[in-house]
Amino acid sequence: MAKSHPIVPDTSILIEGALSKAIEDGALKKPTLLIHEASVAELEHQANEGREVGYLGLDELGRLQALALKKRCTVTFIGERPGDYDIAQARAGAIDALIRDAAAENGAVLHTADVVQATVARAKGLPVELHEFAEEGEMGIESFFDKHTMSVHLKEGCPVHAKKGRPGQWDFVTVRKEPLQREEVERFARAIVEAAQQRRDGFVEIERPGSTVVQVGRYRIVITRPPFSDGYEITAVRPVKRLTLDEYKLSPKLRERLNEKAEGILIAGAPGHGKSTFAQGLAEHYAAQKKIIKTVEAPRDLILSEEITQYAMSHGSPEEIHDILLLSRPDYTIFDEMRNTDDFKLYADMRLSGVGMIGVIHATETIDAIQRFLGRIELGVIPHVLDTVIFIKNGAPANIYSVRMTVKVPSGMTEADLARPVVEVLDFENNKLEFEIYTYGEQTVVMPVRETAGQPGIVKLAAAGVREYFEQFSKDITVEMLGAQRAAVTVPANMMSEIIGRGGERIKQIEQELGIGIDLREGPAARRDAWYDEARRKKGRKGRRR
């Protein structure tokens, strides 16, 4: 390749910053650079959208201009600025085609970091140099981490803070007292994105105008910028330690369940308490048993062995993930960070298809993890989807529930004809019933089985319903439950006849609507509520008009 030939760089090589580095290192001596306006337009468009790659490319143009002033290269801008259509079609190759044509017209060598661009250029007979980069690990933020650091928090105008310790037991400390300037945070952000593009273990998982989510090695990094946030901010999280399942010291009963029976597992807990760490240990445990393991993550941040394939929800639709999992037939799928309705439906659908599922979910109590499924799937399906719920607190399993379906009269009810399907939630270790989930009228009830203040929970629920109903007549009422199916209601004396109705028809209707018997008792006379009187007057006027 003749050194006298001019160079036409495409957008990808400008983003990588390779030309300025080659000139500074002496690998390129006084090159003539022909930069197409299409590259500038694409970088400007990316920067206006808040994408870090746009800023990286524009920074490279600035460095090249500085080198030109020092007579170490020549920079000339060629071509015409593309229209909005060409910029919109950049992903389809419109900008790349303009740059290739410019290289051909000027007898230049095309420099690119894009394998597809290089392949097309060679196919068209163009001289091309493909830059392939060795992995570079430096992002800058690593200097804020030590072996005890869980996460580092950088924000413009603030000192650098870090969480140090282990899940559930950590301290929030200052690792640099001098406040960060915006330019510093921007430099860190661009170095992070550059590392994600160069490293084999790096991914730009999510890129939006106000935020970028990156996974680089063991680091999960979230970058936010104005106007989405009030200032540039970077949060980098790293698992402190990888634990095997043996290190959790599980009970023999739970270990047997995980080895032989559990196929619909939920791992729940508050943020930062070690849910994902436990999921990693469980995944490696199953992989060691020669099980085929896949993960679904958004973003990918589990640190797993090479045998386990990790899928990114942010780069595929639920339908695509569904099809891939069914076709690849894993024994277990780890679904990390289930958040929205599509996630829950995908989990349920895959479990009903026979795939073992392990879901990771945020929850403050163990029962909350099960409640997250209510309204998203049918109540009767829950025991077929979930069988084991493990709640993680302070880095270890705190309690475990099992789930099963039965048909019975819910606890606290006495009438045999009130039997219905009930989802029972039991303490796994002692098989003690903790919660019942069932429908009561139009409500789905999650009821603790233990009695509170000497009164079963179902009775309290019934009392609240009776009070709410009778308060439409007057606020001056009292309700005393005589059992799960009967209540004594004291109402003002001057409202008794109206509530009873002609021949007792009204009170019978009320009993049917509430589903319980009512003993109506007379209390002191009271003035009707003003809103009730007005409603009665309006009803009377309508009757007279008819």
TIKOLMI-188592 format. One record per residue (C-alpha): residue number from 1; x, y, z. Coordinates in steps of 0.001 Angstrom, whole numbers. Layout:
TIKOLMI-188592
SITE|NUM|X|Y|Z
...
end
This chain:
TIKOLMI-188592
SITE|1|0|0|0
SITE|2|1525|3311|-1128
SITE|3|1961|5716|1741
SITE|4|1306|8663|-572
SITE|5|-2289|7585|-1077
SITE|6|-4799|9712|829
SITE|7|-6870|8126|3560
SITE|8|-10668|8239|3807
SITE|9|-11743|7209|7336
SITE|10|-15287|6042|7955
SITE|11|-17339|6795|11051
SITE|12|-16305|3629|12908
SITE|13|-12580|4385|12803
SITE|14|-13174|7956|13953
SITE|15|-15131|6651|16957
SITE|16|-12274|4310|17852
SITE|17|-9740|7164|17767
SITE|18|-7197|4992|15955
SITE|19|-5883|7519|13400
SITE|20|-4726|10173|15887
SITE|21|-3056|7456|17959
SITE|22|-1286|6056|14877
SITE|23|-49|9555|13922
SITE|24|1164|10285|17454
SITE|25|2951|6903|17605
SITE|26|4605|7469|14200
SITE|27|2844|4584|12469
SITE|28|1325|7127|10032
SITE|29|3671|9880|8843
SITE|30|2045|13107|7617
SITE|31|-985|11387|6048
SITE|32|-3549|13217|3946
SITE|33|-6958|12644|5530
SITE|34|-10109|13137|3463
SITE|35|-13035|13219|5858
SITE|36|-16467|12952|4297
SITE|37|-19170|15329|5532
SITE|38|-21389|12249|5918
SITE|39|-19181|11058|8795
SITE|40|-19400|14448|10482
SITE|41|-23196|14512|10061
SITE|42|-23588|11020|11514
SITE|43|-21384|11820|14523
SITE|44|-23245|15083|15089
SITE|45|-26567|13243|14936
SITE|46|-25370|10672|17479
SITE|47|-24059|13389|19822
SITE|48|-27341|15315|19586
SITE|49|-29121|12134|20658
SITE|50|-26846|11987|23702
SITE|51|-24967|8883|22491
SITE|52|-21415|8596|23764
SITE|53|-20095|7248|20436
SITE|54|-20961|10546|18762
SITE|55|-18860|12469|21268
SITE|56|-16000|9982|20869
SITE|57|-15912|10564|17083
SITE|58|-16132|14354|17413
SITE|59|-13303|14299|19956
SITE|60|-11200|12372|17429
SITE|61|-11854|15046|14786
SITE|62|-10657|17638|17270
SITE|63|-7447|15694|17903
SITE|64|-6814|15335|14159
SITE|65|-7254|19089|13658
SITE|66|-4781|19734|16470
SITE|67|-2261|17406|14763
SITE|68|-2862|19211|11461
SITE|69|-1936|22511|13102
SITE|70|1342|20875|14118
SITE|71|1904|19839|10452
SITE|72|1763|16163|11352
SITE|73|-1146|15493|8959
SITE|74|-3447|17216|6493
SITE|75|-7202|17267|7096
SITE|76|-9639|18075|4274
SITE|77|-13415|17743|4394
SITE|78|-14989|16401|1198
SITE|79|-18416|15542|-148
SITE|80|-21774|17020|649
SITE|81|-23634|16805|3890
SITE|82|-26218|13990|3572
SITE|83|-29920|14616|3910
SITE|84|-32150|13473|6745
SITE|85|-33081|10338|4775
SITE|86|-29452|9209|4468
SITE|87|-28833|9804|8188
SITE|88|-32007|7891|9079
SITE|89|-30825|5039|6846
SITE|90|-27325|4948|8350
SITE|91|-27907|1518|9883
SITE|92|-28911|192|6470
SITE|93|-25540|1297|5068
SITE|94|-26404|4631|3384
SITE|95|-23597|6593|5093
SITE|96|-21073|3787|4573
SITE|97|-21908|3743|846
SITE|98|-21248|7498|524
SITE|99|-17859|7093|2214
SITE|100|-16885|4128|-4
SITE|101|-17804|6110|-3121
SITE|102|-15667|9031|-1913
SITE|103|-12682|6718|-1404
SITE|104|-13093|5352|-4952
SITE|105|-13419|8806|-6517
SITE|106|-10307|10131|-4779
SITE|107|-8093|7083|-5242
SITE|108|-7860|6817|-1452
SITE|109|-7447|3967|990
SITE|110|-10536|3338|3111
SITE|111|-9761|2944|6817
SITE|112|-12450|1280|8908
SITE|113|-13057|-689|12100
SITE|114|-16255|-2202|10676
SITE|115|-15860|-5755|9331
SITE|116|-18930|-5449|7082
SITE|117|-17711|-2155|5619
SITE|118|-14296|-3698|4894
SITE|119|-15868|-6786|3296
SITE|120|-18091|-4725|983
SITE|121|-15177|-2442|28
SITE|122|-13001|-5431|-904
SITE|123|-15869|-6926|-2889
SITE|124|-15975|-3690|-4922
SITE|125|-12212|-3767|-5474
SITE|126|-11366|-844|-3198
SITE|127|-8120|-671|-1198
SITE|128|-9096|-952|2442
SITE|129|-7382|-1247|5802
SITE|130|-9370|-2909|8570
SITE|131|-8269|-1917|12073
SITE|132|-8707|-4742|14560
SITE|133|-8148|-3788|18165
SITE|134|-6609|-5778|20961
SITE|135|-8563|-5770|24171
SITE|136|-7845|-2819|26404
SITE|137|-9024|-2978|29982
SITE|138|-8591|577|31185
SITE|139|-11783|2557|31809
SITE|140|-10439|4890|34468
SITE|141|-13060|4069|37091
SITE|142|-11243|883|38133
SITE|143|-8945|3026|40272
SITE|144|-11870|3729|42628
SITE|145|-12400|8|43334
SITE|146|-10649|-2221|45821
SITE|147|-11407|-5825|46747
SITE|148|-14159|-4743|49166
SITE|149|-15942|-2286|46838
SITE|150|-19431|-3229|45696
SITE|151|-20237|-68|43723
SITE|152|-18825|3347|42867
SITE|153|-20934|6489|42400
SITE|154|-19699|9464|40373
SITE|155|-21679|12666|39833
SITE|156|-20566|16055|38618
SITE|157|-20138|18542|41437
SITE|158|-19879|15796|44077
SITE|159|-17090|13733|45668
SITE|160|-16660|10119|44565
SITE|161|-18523|7713|46843
SITE|162|-18481|3930|47128
SITE|163|-20303|1114|48874
SITE|164|-17867|-1215|50605
SITE|165|-18632|-4475|52326
SITE|166|-20915|-7285|51283
SITE|167|-24636|-7603|50483
SITE|168|-26712|-6442|53434
SITE|169|-23651|-5257|55391
SITE|170|-21896|-2341|53741
SITE|171|-20695|1196|54431
SITE|172|-21115|4249|52204
SITE|173|-17694|5917|52102
SITE|174|-15998|8802|50290
SITE|175|-13084|7652|48133
SITE|176|-12237|11085|46679
SITE|177|-13132|14288|48497
SITE|178|-12464|16656|45594
SITE|179|-15748|17240|43671
SITE|180|-15852|15978|40102
SITE|181|-16076|18442|37218
SITE|182|-18464|17683|34371
SITE|183|-15542|17285|31943
SITE|184|-14059|14588|34180
SITE|185|-17287|12594|34313
SITE|186|-17691|12931|30539
SITE|187|-14164|11580|30022
SITE|188|-14910|8603|32255
SITE|189|-18158|7969|30343
SITE|190|-16454|8021|26952
SITE|191|-13649|5750|28128
SITE|192|-16255|3278|29413
SITE|193|-18145|3193|26106
SITE|194|-14886|2874|24172
SITE|195|-13826|-73|26329
SITE|196|-17234|-1736|25826
SITE|197|-16789|-1496|22054
SITE|198|-13230|-2815|22034
SITE|199|-13355|-5624|24571
SITE|200|-14720|-9061|23853
SITE|201|-16448|-9105|27252
SITE|202|-17921|-5624|26760
SITE|203|-21422|-4706|25569
SITE|204|-23382|-1507|25173
SITE|205|-26634|-3013|26411
SITE|206|-28959|-3|26263
SITE|207|-28375|3375|24624
SITE|208|-30958|6134|24899
SITE|209|-30769|9941|24575
SITE|210|-30481|10355|28349
SITE|211|-28858|7127|29485
SITE|212|-26456|4343|28551
SITE|213|-26139|928|30193
SITE|214|-22856|-889|29664
SITE|215|-21482|-4238|30756
SITE|216|-17689|-4495|30751
SITE|217|-16276|-7637|32322
SITE|218|-17572|-7815|35880
SITE|219|-18722|-4192|35864
SITE|220|-22325|-3143|35186
SITE|221|-22260|582|34506
SITE|222|-25142|3045|34179
SITE|223|-24432|6466|32669
SITE|224|-27055|9224|32832
SITE|225|-26849|12748|31459
SITE|226|-28945|15930|31264
SITE|227|-31779|16515|30613
SITE|228|-32742|13023|31813
SITE|229|-30773|13597|35029
SITE|230|-29849|16895|36650
SITE|231|-26172|16258|35994
SITE|232|-23732|13737|34503
SITE|233|-23693|10615|36685
SITE|234|-22024|7209|36530
SITE|235|-22886|4235|38733
SITE|236|-20625|1186|38416
SITE|237|-21565|-2031|40216
SITE|238|-19361|-5097|40640
SITE|239|-19981|-8349|42519
SITE|240|-17583|-8576|45424
SITE|241|-17440|-12360|45560
SITE|242|-18691|-15374|43635
SITE|243|-20165|-18012|45930
SITE|244|-20837|-21657|45254
SITE|245|-24054|-23246|46459
SITE|246|-22063|-25196|49074
SITE|247|-20967|-21944|50730
SITE|248|-24593|-21014|51504
SITE|249|-24952|-23971|53910
SITE|250|-28450|-24865|52739
SITE|251|-30564|-27338|54689
SITE|252|-30555|-30936|53368
SITE|253|-34283|-30604|52634
SITE|254|-33807|-27510|50466
SITE|255|-30795|-28975|48703
SITE|256|-32818|-32087|47862
SITE|257|-35651|-29875|46568
SITE|258|-33303|-27902|44307
SITE|259|-31623|-31056|43016
SITE|260|-34719|-33146|42324
SITE|261|-38051|-31293|42323
SITE|262|-37818|-27516|42037
SITE|263|-38456|-26269|38505
SITE|264|-40362|-23029|39110
SITE|265|-38058|-21082|41427
SITE|266|-38253|-17449|42497
SITE|267|-35260|-15775|44120
SITE|268|-36567|-12652|45867
SITE|269|-35128|-9927|48040
SITE|270|-34461|-6223|48403
SITE|271|-31881|-4512|46147
SITE|272|-28281|-5180|47146
SITE|273|-28974|-8216|49344
SITE|274|-27376|-10819|47061
SITE|275|-30184|-12197|44841
SITE|276|-28068|-12270|41680
SITE|277|-25094|-13746|43555
SITE|278|-27287|-16630|44742
SITE|279|-28667|-17066|41210
SITE|280|-25104|-17302|39884
SITE|281|-24265|-19986|42431
SITE|282|-27404|-21935|41532
SITE|283|-26665|-21655|37802
SITE|284|-23128|-22973|38253
SITE|285|-24468|-25777|40478
SITE|286|-26838|-26943|37742
SITE|287|-24126|-26540|35087
SITE|288|-21847|-28803|37152
SITE|289|-24622|-31419|37043
SITE|290|-24371|-31367|33215
SITE|291|-27583|-29384|32830
SITE|292|-28023|-26989|29901
SITE|293|-28348|-23488|31367
SITE|294|-29367|-20242|29644
SITE|295|-29961|-16815|31094
SITE|296|-32265|-13940|30141
SITE|297|-30968|-10626|31453
SITE|298|-31568|-6911|30991
SITE|299|-28752|-6002|31069
SITE|300|-26355|-8958|31108
SITE|301|-24497|-8710|34404
SITE|302|-24289|-12250|35813
SITE|303|-20702|-13507|35947
SITE|304|-20926|-17083|34682
SITE|305|-18759|-19741|33079
SITE|306|-18395|-19966|29307
SITE|307|-20699|-23019|29105
SITE|308|-23703|-20890|30097
SITE|309|-25175|-18756|27306
SITE|310|-26480|-15332|28309
SITE|311|-29251|-13655|26276
SITE|312|-29930|-9918|26475
SITE|313|-33584|-8903|26654
SITE|314|-32546|-5390|25579
SITE|315|-31340|-6786|22232
SITE|316|-34265|-9093|21527
SITE|317|-38036|-9128|21824
SITE|318|-39904|-11434|24238
SITE|319|-41104|-13380|21183
SITE|320|-37538|-13918|19965
SITE|321|-36343|-14996|23430
SITE|322|-39339|-17360|23669
SITE|323|-38562|-18989|20307
SITE|324|-34830|-19327|20986
SITE|325|-35379|-20915|24399
SITE|326|-37896|-23422|23064
SITE|327|-35634|-24369|20155
SITE|328|-32460|-24653|22277
SITE|329|-34294|-26669|24984
SITE|330|-32406|-25680|28145
SITE|331|-32917|-27599|31373
SITE|332|-33017|-24332|33346
SITE|333|-33310|-20680|32396
SITE|334|-32222|-17930|34802
SITE|335|-34492|-14875|34308
SITE|336|-32631|-12053|36030
SITE|337|-34459|-8901|37171
SITE|338|-38079|-9590|36226
SITE|339|-39842|-6225|36110
SITE|340|-42786|-5766|33746
SITE|341|-45819|-7768|32670
SITE|342|-44075|-9152|29566
SITE|343|-41337|-10601|31796
SITE|344|-43856|-12381|34044
SITE|345|-45828|-13713|31078
SITE|346|-42662|-14999|29410
SITE|347|-41595|-16706|32652
SITE|348|-45012|-18352|33018
SITE|349|-45216|-19407|29372
SITE|350|-41765|-20987|29403
SITE|351|-42497|-22803|32658
SITE|352|-45793|-24176|31289
SITE|353|-43838|-25317|28225
SITE|354|-41728|-27548|30455
SITE|355|-38593|-25408|30826
SITE|356|-37215|-25119|34361
SITE|357|-37301|-21434|35323
SITE|358|-35420|-19474|37973
SITE|359|-36680|-15910|38296
SITE|360|-34901|-13097|40159
SITE|361|-37268|-10432|41476
SITE|362|-37230|-7415|43793
SITE|363|-39429|-7850|46885
SITE|364|-39439|-6652|50493
SITE|365|-41182|-9787|51824
SITE|366|-41330|-13352|50558
SITE|367|-45069|-13239|49847
SITE|368|-44586|-10052|47793
SITE|369|-42753|-12058|45130
SITE|370|-45826|-14268|44603
SITE|371|-48173|-11273|44659
SITE|372|-46289|-9771|41717
SITE|373|-47811|-12555|39581
SITE|374|-51407|-11755|40613
SITE|375|-53339|-10058|37835
SITE|376|-50666|-11038|35314
SITE|377|-51544|-14730|35115
SITE|378|-54610|-16700|36232
SITE|379|-54702|-17519|39937
SITE|380|-55067|-21237|39273
SITE|381|-51948|-21240|37098
SITE|382|-49629|-19922|39826
SITE|383|-48935|-23321|41506
SITE|384|-48061|-24754|38073
SITE|385|-45596|-21932|37471
SITE|386|-44079|-21524|40946
SITE|387|-43111|-24240|43397
SITE|388|-40277|-22714|45465
SITE|389|-39723|-19117|46616
SITE|390|-36357|-18305|48220
SITE|391|-36053|-14968|49999
SITE|392|-32485|-13612|50246
SITE|393|-31563|-11245|53053
SITE|394|-28072|-10047|53957
SITE|395|-26564|-12355|51370
SITE|396|-28175|-15612|52544
SITE|397|-31538|-17415|52263
SITE|398|-33748|-16043|55057
SITE|399|-36901|-18088|54482
SITE|400|-38316|-20392|51846
SITE|401|-41920|-20921|50778
SITE|402|-43500|-23697|48754
SITE|403|-46740|-23301|46786
SITE|404|-49577|-25726|46129
SITE|405|-53216|-25700|45020
SITE|406|-56192|-27227|46851
SITE|407|-59981|-26886|47021
SITE|408|-61310|-26113|50502
SITE|409|-63134|-23620|52682
SITE|410|-60638|-20814|53386
SITE|411|-59441|-20472|56968
SITE|412|-61891|-18468|59071
SITE|413|-64941|-19368|56972
SITE|414|-67429|-21870|58354
SITE|415|-70022|-22595|55674
SITE|416|-69259|-25718|53638
SITE|417|-70736|-24221|50466
SITE|418|-68009|-21550|50517
SITE|419|-65368|-24049|49379
SITE|420|-63295|-22766|46484
SITE|421|-59856|-23210|44855
SITE|422|-57204|-21926|47252
SITE|423|-53489|-21407|46597
SITE|424|-51647|-22373|49773
SITE|425|-48279|-20837|50595
SITE|426|-46370|-22923|53133
SITE|427|-43158|-22553|55077
SITE|428|-40951|-24996|53215
SITE|429|-38926|-26223|56171
SITE|430|-41805|-27082|58571
SITE|431|-44689|-27353|56069
SITE|432|-46719|-24853|58110
SITE|433|-49437|-22956|56240
SITE|434|-48549|-19234|56115
SITE|435|-50842|-17636|53504
SITE|436|-53928|-18461|51467
SITE|437|-54700|-16844|48123
SITE|438|-58260|-17049|46750
SITE|439|-61039|-14998|45223
SITE|440|-63585|-13300|47522
SITE|441|-66300|-11714|45433
SITE|442|-64433|-9785|42786
SITE|443|-61283|-9449|44880
SITE|444|-58206|-11645|44955
SITE|445|-57307|-12027|48611
SITE|446|-53835|-12774|49998
SITE|447|-54640|-13662|53581
SITE|448|-52214|-14512|56397
SITE|449|-53461|-17638|58132
SITE|450|-52161|-16655|61548
SITE|451|-54714|-14886|63742
SITE|452|-54142|-11250|64619
SITE|453|-55421|-9867|67944
SITE|454|-57527|-13016|68438
SITE|455|-59519|-12503|65224
SITE|456|-58934|-14403|61953
SITE|457|-57905|-12242|58995
SITE|458|-60963|-13272|56947
SITE|459|-63248|-11894|59683
SITE|460|-61437|-8556|59582
SITE|461|-61822|-8452|55829
SITE|462|-65558|-9142|56117
SITE|463|-65972|-6447|58798
SITE|464|-64296|-3874|56546
SITE|465|-66638|-4791|53686
SITE|466|-69763|-4508|55870
SITE|467|-68675|-1135|57248
SITE|468|-67930|229|53782
SITE|469|-71374|-881|52552
SITE|470|-73420|616|55421
SITE|471|-71505|3893|55375
SITE|472|-73464|4776|52253
SITE|473|-76442|5305|54607
SITE|474|-74671|6993|57519
SITE|475|-71267|7407|59070
SITE|476|-72800|6745|62543
SITE|477|-72636|2941|62491
SITE|478|-70791|225|64365
SITE|479|-70029|-3273|63119
SITE|480|-69414|-6318|65293
SITE|481|-68603|-9602|63600
SITE|482|-70419|-12558|65200
SITE|483|-68386|-14946|63075
SITE|484|-67095|-15144|59543
SITE|485|-70645|-15255|58148
SITE|486|-72692|-12998|60464
SITE|487|-72401|-9380|61597
SITE|488|-74262|-7190|64066
SITE|489|-74702|-3684|62624
SITE|490|-75914|-808|64794
SITE|491|-77495|2029|62783
SITE|492|-79297|5276|63776
SITE|493|-82902|4640|64907
SITE|494|-84381|7039|62326
SITE|495|-82842|4995|59482
SITE|496|-83908|1491|60568
SITE|497|-87099|1323|58503
SITE|498|-85452|2466|55321
SITE|499|-82611|-71|55642
SITE|500|-85057|-2904|56436
SITE|501|-87345|-1928|53551
SITE|502|-90945|-2979|52850
SITE|503|-91473|-6509|54121
SITE|504|-87742|-6801|54873
SITE|505|-86892|-6817|51163
SITE|506|-84077|-4270|51454
SITE|507|-82153|-6031|54236
SITE|508|-82475|-9352|52383
SITE|509|-80995|-7725|49300
SITE|510|-78124|-6328|51390
SITE|511|-77402|-9780|52866
SITE|512|-77307|-11283|49382
SITE|513|-74927|-8605|48120
SITE|514|-72582|-8970|51096
SITE|515|-72842|-12763|51306
SITE|516|-73308|-12755|55093
SITE|517|-76187|-12500|57578
SITE|518|-76952|-9125|59204
SITE|519|-78394|-8574|62695
SITE|520|-79664|-4994|62495
SITE|521|-79571|-3140|65803
SITE|522|-81040|233|66698
SITE|523|-78762|3022|67875
SITE|524|-79343|6689|68804
SITE|525|-81114|8766|66200
SITE|526|-78761|10836|64052
SITE|527|-79084|13439|61336
SITE|528|-78745|12022|57860
SITE|529|-75609|12916|55974
SITE|530|-76200|15884|53683
SITE|531|-75077|14041|50564
SITE|532|-77538|11233|51333
SITE|533|-80483|13629|51727
SITE|534|-79632|15292|48430
SITE|535|-79491|11914|46683
SITE|536|-82929|11003|48079
SITE|537|-84425|14321|46936
SITE|538|-83104|13826|43400
SITE|539|-84528|10318|43322
SITE|540|-87929|11633|44451
SITE|541|-88033|14325|41750
SITE|542|-87267|11758|39058
SITE|543|-90101|9565|40316
SITE|544|-92638|12440|40195
SITE|545|-91651|13353|36618
SITE|546|-92352|9829|35483
end
